[in-house]
């Protein structure tokens, strides 16, 4: 259920800065037609940090209602009580798993991290996927913490976005005796991390070209390395431009160019620079996404 490609969905907003329900449903339909294994809602790419708790819950409900594939709900917070509340809601509404980011800003010690994630795991009988993204949280989740948390039955894996393949290798090595998986959290590292034993990717790129990301991951799983390498380098320019500015600024513009959303962002994020917009448009043309 949790192997393959999982787009970290954008959250489209309407002219009144509310969730654009129609566009969100259209995006789910678009990526599912591209063959993805499931969708991730209310993650970093979904601008969850600017959403109220009620909006968070409403969007999880909408994803569960609309998707025909696996739904992974982002329920992380730097406030353990809020993370528990969101996780319980995800369980009650029928999400298949939750994705929980390491607490940002607080920078807890190891004991605090273990207590935080243990509280989330205990609050509902739902699979929990840890999320390590030091560039966002200011803290790289220590290997010993991940190893300890992997022993908890319903903590089933980690989205690793540290950009450190050596660490990913150690995580896999240290958790071989547990029912624990690694998902790449960096599109550009999907190929090398899956070669180490990761089972898929939670992807920004898959918002835009879901079928190509699915082909990449399928090629790796089928040991067709030549095809995987070809797709990796074909997607490299898109990956670079989608991270030319803070995610999700470029990917929201890309989805606007594809006609799937209006590209509106919530402050404090501001629109993509004209220079990067032109580069994005050129890359999408080269890939045949727009004319």
Buried (B, 14 or more C-beta within 10 A) or exposed (E): EBBBBBBBBBBBBEEEEEBBBEBBBBBBBBBBEBBBBBBBBBBBBBBBBBBEEEBBBBBBBBBBEBBEBBBBBBBBBBBBEBBBBBBBBBBEBBBBBBBBBBBBEBEBEEEBBBEBBBBBBEBBEBBBBBBBBBEBBEBBBBEEBBBBBBEBEBBBBBBBBBBBBEBBBBBBEBBEEBEBBBBBBBBBBBBBBBEBBBBBBBBBBBBBBBBBBBBBBBBBBEEBEEBBBBBBEBBEBBBBBBBBBBBBBBBBBBBBBBEBBBBBBEEEBEEBEEEBBEBBBEBBEEBEBBE
